[in-house]
């Protein structure tokens, strides 16, 4: 596909499907209210319907059940208090007596205790709030001359709202599903904001499409450990491409499925040059599906800061020790003063290592005056892992998203990370009815 850069034009705030469904659901509550000859109080239906419009259908069902249980508990206790007020309280006090009013207030307040305890005994603590709300709406606002009818209408109002909410939230326009496409997105400056967060819209829509069979993965320079932390709210199903194409990692199974390594002999050759230029090096090795980082004494502030920030992660294993004999390496990483890194890089280039290996050299964005040097196997390319995934999944085409012009099918501006998921949705779920094969 040809690279496409979206045009920058002024955009009104996007009205998402959840907002639209909320609007439609509230209108449907009015329609049902009219069909019921204006019986009940439509407000209670609308409150329930808005509670049930959730990002995911299964969450909507859960919230609906929660609301229904809360309504029944609150209605039961509300009916008991209303009946007491109608039939027992007048026998004790004159209806206009202050004592009758105070006793009513005391009973209402004390009844909150058994309501909450009931929800806890039924293991429905999340329904406590709704039970109390329904109870108070009955005992504070009851205006019907028939207590049973009033309580029944409150239950009906809420159940109507729950039913409409779940029905509307479950509705989807007919779409085809392009399960023959493999979508691959970068992470930084592509899928994530500058604050390393994913927009709410992207999380919700992406998870829904993944549930529907979307073939989607992420390709990044980060290690799997960093990627897991950054994408923990996405239900990724495919292996991810990490370490700039050096490994293919299954997040769910926590396994390295494929990797390109540097031989132990080659690593030792390289380390001689690092020592000559007094550059410390982190050597990353996969041992039984664990990423172990071997290092020596840390010298500069930049590498100490990186170590202090990362070593406590449960997905990382730092070990101050020499590289074990015979161990193959995934990649070497150094961060040092730019002039030292540049001199080391030039020496590696002069001796032909830049032709034998994939060597990256670039300034550190977080530590001014320092630069990174990273060395990988020559075949450690994202494109190689993408081709492998595409063949494994038997996809006919791959669509890529990134921030570097000329390298990806779709170029994503740094300030519009939601564009990735919007493009995916258009391509994966075009409008139309999927015909049977």
C-alpha positions in Angstrom: 0.0 0.0 0.0 1.2 3.5 -0.7 2.1 5.6 2.3 -0.7 8.0 3.3 -0.4 11.0 5.6 -3.7 12.3 6.9 -4.5 15.9 6.1 -4.5 18.3 9.1 -7.8 20.0 9.2 -9.9 21.4 12.0 -12.0 18.7 13.6 -15.0 19.0 15.9 -14.8 16.7 18.9 -15.6 13.2 17.8 -19.0 11.8 18.8 -18.3 8.2 19.6 -20.7 5.2 19.4 -21.2 5.1 23.2 -22.4 8.7 23.2 -24.7 8.1 20.2 -26.1 4.9 21.8 -26.7 6.8 25.1 -28.7 9.4 23.1 -30.8 6.7 21.3 -31.4 4.8 24.5 -32.8 7.8 26.4 -35.1 8.5 23.4 -36.3 4.9 23.5 -37.1 5.3 27.2 -39.5 8.1 26.2 -41.1 5.9 23.5 -41.7 3.1 25.9 -43.1 5.6 28.4 -45.6 6.8 25.8 -46.6 3.2 25.0 -47.2 2.6 28.7 -49.7 5.5 28.6 -47.3 7.6 30.6 -47.3 5.2 33.6 -44.3 5.2 35.9 -41.5 7.7 36.0 -39.4 7.7 32.9 -36.5 9.3 34.8 -35.7 6.0 36.6 -35.6 4.2 33.2 -33.2 6.7 31.8 -30.9 6.5 34.8 -30.8 2.7 34.5 -30.2 2.9 30.7 -27.3 5.2 31.0 -25.7 3.0 33.6 -25.9 0.0 31.2 -24.4 1.7 28.1 -20.8 0.5 28.6 -17.7 0.2 26.4 -18.1 -3.6 26.2 -21.2 -5.7 25.8 -20.2 -8.2 28.6 -19.6 -5.2 30.9 -23.1 -4.0 30.0 -24.6 -7.3 31.0 -22.7 -7.3 34.2 -23.8 -3.8 35.1 -27.4 -4.6 34.1 -27.5 -7.6 36.4 -25.9 -5.5 39.2 -28.6 -2.8 38.7 -31.4 -5.4 38.7 -30.2 -7.1 41.9 -29.8 -3.7 43.6 -33.3 -2.6 42.5 -35.0 -5.7 43.9 -33.2 -5.5 47.2 -34.0 -1.7 47.5 -37.6 -2.3 46.4 -38.1 -5.0 49.0 -37.0 -2.8 51.9 -38.7 0.2 50.5 -42.0 -1.6 50.3 -41.6 -2.6 54.0 -41.1 1.0 55.1 -44.0 2.3 52.9 -46.4 -0.3 54.3 -45.3 0.5 57.8 -46.0 4.2 57.2 -49.4 3.5 55.7 -50.7 1.0 58.2 -48.7 0.9 61.4 -47.5 4.5 61.9 -51.0 6.0 62.0 -51.9 3.6 64.9 -49.0 5.0 67.0 -49.1 8.8 66.2 -51.3 11.4 64.6 -50.2 11.7 60.9 -49.3 15.4 61.5 -47.3 14.7 64.7 -43.7 15.6 64.7 -42.9 12.4 66.5 -44.3 10.4 63.6 -42.1 12.3 61.1 -39.0 11.8 63.3 -39.7 8.1 63.7 -40.1 7.7 59.9 -36.8 9.4 59.3 -35.1 7.2 61.9 -36.5 4.0 60.4 -35.4 5.1 56.9 -31.9 5.8 58.1 -31.6 2.6 60.1 -32.8 0.5 57.2 -29.7 1.4 55.2 -27.8 -1.0 57.5 -29.8 -4.2 56.6 -29.9 -3.2 52.9 -26.1 -3.0 52.7 -25.6 -6.1 54.8 -28.0 -8.0 52.4 -26.0 -7.1 49.4 -22.9 -8.3 51.2 -24.5 -11.6 52.2 -25.5 -12.1 48.6 -22.0 -11.4 47.5 -23.3 -8.4 45.5 -21.4 -5.5 47.2 -21.3 -3.5 44.0 -25.1 -3.4 44.1 -25.1 -1.7 47.5 -25.3 1.8 46.1 -28.2 1.0 43.8 -30.1 -0.8 46.5 -29.9 2.3 48.7 -30.8 4.6 45.8 -33.9 2.6 44.9 -34.9 2.3 48.5 -34.6 6.1 49.1 -36.4 6.9 45.8 -39.3 4.8 47.1 -39.5 5.9 50.8 -38.7 9.6 50.1 -40.8 10.1 47.0 -43.7 7.8 47.3 -46.8 9.7 46.2 -49.0 6.9 44.9 -52.0 6.0 47.0 -51.3 2.3 46.4 -47.9 1.4 47.9 -47.7 -1.9 46.0 -48.4 -0.2 42.7 -45.9 2.5 43.4 -43.1 0.0 44.2 -44.1 -2.2 41.2 -43.8 0.8 38.9 -40.3 1.7 40.3 -39.2 -1.9 39.6 -40.7 -1.8 36.1 -39.1 1.6 35.3 -35.7 0.3 36.2 -36.0 -3.0 34.4 -37.2 -1.3 31.3 -34.1 0.9 31.4 -31.9 -2.1 31.9 -33.5 -4.0 29.0 -33.2 -1.0 26.6 -29.6 -0.3 27.7 -28.4 -3.9 27.1 -30.4 -4.1 23.8 -29.0 -0.8 22.4 -25.4 -1.6 23.6 -25.5 -5.0 21.9 -26.6 -3.5 18.6 -24.0 -3.2 15.8 -24.3 -2.2 12.2 -23.6 -5.0 9.8 -19.9 -5.2 9.0 -17.6 -7.4 7.0 -14.5 -8.6 8.8 -11.2 -8.6 7.0 -9.5 -11.5 8.8 -7.1 -11.9 5.9 -5.2 -8.7 6.9 -2.4 -8.4 9.4 -2.1 -5.0 11.1 1.2 -4.0 12.6 1.7 -0.8 14.6 4.6 1.0 16.1 4.3 2.0 19.7 6.0 5.3 20.7 4.8 8.3 18.7 2.3 6.0 16.9 -0.1 4.2 19.2 0.8 6.0 22.4 0.6 9.7 23.4 3.6 11.7 24.5 2.7 10.6 28.1 3.1 6.9 27.1 -0.7 6.4 27.4 -3.2 5.0 24.9 -6.3 7.1 24.2 -9.5 5.6 25.8 -11.1 5.4 22.3 -8.2 3.3 21.0 -8.2 0.9 24.0 -12.0 0.2 23.8 -12.3 -0.1 20.0 -9.1 -2.1 19.7 -10.1 -4.6 22.4 -13.5 -5.0 20.7 -12.0 -5.7 17.3 -9.5 -8.1 18.9 -12.5 -10.0 20.3 -13.9 -10.1 16.8 -10.8 -11.8 15.3 -8.6 -8.8 14.4 -5.1 -9.9 13.5 -3.1 -7.1 15.2 0.3 -6.9 16.8 2.9 -4.3 17.8 6.5 -3.8 16.6 8.8 -1.8 18.8 12.4 -1.3 19.8 11.4 -1.9 23.4 12.0 -5.1 25.3 9.0 -7.3 26.0 9.2 -6.2 29.7 8.7 -2.5 28.7 6.0 -3.5 26.1 4.0 -5.4 28.7 3.9 -2.4 31.0 2.9 0.0 28.2 0.1 -2.2 26.7 -1.3 -4.0 29.8 -4.8 -2.7 29.0 -4.9 -4.2 25.5 -5.9 -7.9 25.1 -3.2 -8.7 22.6 -3.6 -12.2 21.1 -0.7 -12.3 18.6 3.0 -12.4 19.5 4.7 -9.0 19.5 7.8 -8.0 17.6 10.2 -6.6 20.2 13.9 -5.4 20.4 13.7 -3.9 16.9 12.9 -7.2 15.3 15.3 -9.4 17.3 12.6 -11.4 19.0 9.0 -12.5 18.6 7.4 -12.8 22.0 4.1 -14.3 23.1 2.8 -12.0 25.9 0.1 -14.4 27.0 2.3 -17.4 27.3 5.4 -15.4 28.3 7.5 -17.2 25.7 10.1 -16.2 23.1 8.9 -17.9 19.9 11.6 -16.7 17.6 14.9 -14.8 17.9 17.9 -13.7 16.0 21.1 -13.9 18.1 24.7 -12.9 18.1 27.1 -15.8 18.7 29.2 -16.0 21.9 32.4 -15.8 19.9 31.2 -12.6 18.1 30.1 -11.0 21.4 33.5 -11.5 22.9 35.1 -9.9 19.9 32.9 -6.9 20.3 33.4 -6.6 24.0 37.2 -6.1 23.4 36.4 -2.9 21.5 34.0 -1.7 24.2 36.8 -2.2 26.8 39.3 -0.4 24.6 37.1 2.7 24.4 36.1 2.4 28.1 32.5 1.9 27.3 30.4 -0.2 29.6 27.9 -2.7 27.9 24.7 -4.4 28.9 24.6 -7.9 27.3 21.0 -9.2 26.9 20.6 -13.0 26.8 17.5 -15.2 26.7 17.7 -18.1 29.2 14.7 -20.4 29.5 12.3 -17.6 28.3 13.8 -15.1 30.7 15.6 -12.0 29.5 18.8 -11.8 31.6 21.0 -8.7 31.3 24.6 -9.2 32.2 26.6 -6.1 33.2 29.7 -5.0 35.1 30.1 -2.0 37.4 28.1 1.0 36.3 30.2 4.1 35.6 28.1 7.0 34.3 24.9 8.7 35.6 22.9 7.7 32.5 23.3 4.0 32.8 22.8 4.2 36.6 19.5 6.0 36.0 18.4 3.3 33.5 19.4 0.5 35.8 17.6 2.1 38.8 14.4 2.6 36.8 14.3 -0.9 35.3 16.0 -3.4 37.5 13.0 -3.8 39.9 10.6 -4.9 37.1 9.4 -8.6 37.5 10.0 -9.1 33.8 13.7 -8.0 33.9 16.7 -9.8 35.4 19.9 -7.9 35.9 23.0 -9.8 36.9 26.4 -8.3 37.7 28.5 -11.0 36.2 30.5 -12.0 33.1 28.6 -13.5 30.2 28.4 -17.3 30.7 30.6 -19.3 28.3 28.7 -20.4 25.2 25.8 -17.9 25.7 24.4 -16.4 22.6 23.3 -12.8 22.8 20.1 -11.0 21.7 21.6 -7.6 21.7 24.2 -5.4 23.3 23.4 -2.0 24.6 25.6 0.9 25.8 24.9 4.4 26.8 27.9 6.7 27.2 29.2 10.2 26.3 28.4 10.9 22.7 32.1 11.4 21.7 33.0 7.9 23.1 30.1 6.2 21.5 30.9 7.9 18.2 34.5 6.8 18.3 33.5 3.2 19.1 31.0 3.2 16.3 33.5 4.5 13.8 36.0 1.8 14.9 33.3 -0.9 14.4 32.5 0.5 11.0 36.2 0.6 10.1 36.7 -3.1 11.0 33.6 -4.2 9.0 31.2 -5.0 11.9 28.6 -2.6 10.5 28.4 -4.9 7.5 28.2 -8.1 9.6 25.7 -6.9 12.2 22.9 -4.4 12.7 24.4 -1.5 14.6 22.3 1.5 15.7 23.8 4.7 17.1 21.7 7.6 18.2 21.5 10.4 20.8 19.7 9.7 24.1 16.4 11.8 24.3 16.5 11.6 28.1 20.2 12.2 28.9 21.7 15.2 27.0 25.3 14.6 25.9 24.9 10.8 25.9 24.2 8.5 23.0 23.1 4.9 22.7 24.9 2.1 20.8 22.9 -1.1 20.2 24.1 -4.1 18.3 21.8 -6.9 16.9 22.1 -9.8 14.5 22.1 -8.7 10.9 18.7 -10.4 10.3 17.0 -8.7 13.3 14.6 -6.7 11.2 10.9 -6.0 11.9 10.2 -6.9 8.3 11.5 -10.4 8.7 9.3 -11.0 11.8 6.3 -9.5 10.0 6.8 -11.8 7.0 7.0 -14.8 9.4 3.8 -13.8 11.2 2.0 -13.2 7.9 2.9 -16.6 6.6 2.0 -18.3 9.9 -1.4 -16.6 10.0 -1.9 -17.1 6.2 -2.9 -13.4 5.8 -2.9 -12.1 2.3 -1.7 -8.6 3.1 0.0 -6.6 5.9 -0.9 -3.0 6.8 1.7 -1.1 8.9 1.5 2.1 11.0 4.3 4.3 12.1 5.7 7.8 12.4 8.7 7.6 9.9 7.7 8.7 6.4 8.6 6.1 3.7 8.7 3.1 6.0 5.0 2.4 6.7 1.7 2.2 4.9 0.1 4.8 7.1 2.1 7.7 8.7 0.6 8.7 12.1 1.1 12.3 13.4 2.6 12.3 17.0 -0.4 14.2 18.2 -3.0 11.8 16.8 -2.4 8.3 18.2 -6.1 7.5 17.9 -5.7 7.5 14.1 -4.2 4.0 14.2 -7.3 2.4 15.5 -9.6 4.6 13.3 -7.8 3.4 10.2 -7.8 -0.2 11.4 -11.6 0.0 12.0 -12.2 1.2 8.5 -10.1 -1.5 6.9 -11.0 -4.4 9.2 -14.7 -3.7 9.5 -16.0 -2.0 6.4 -19.8 -1.6 6.3 -21.7 -4.4 4.6 -23.1 -7.8 5.3 -20.6 -10.7 5.2 -21.8 -13.3 2.8 -21.5 -17.0 3.6 -18.9 -18.9 1.8 
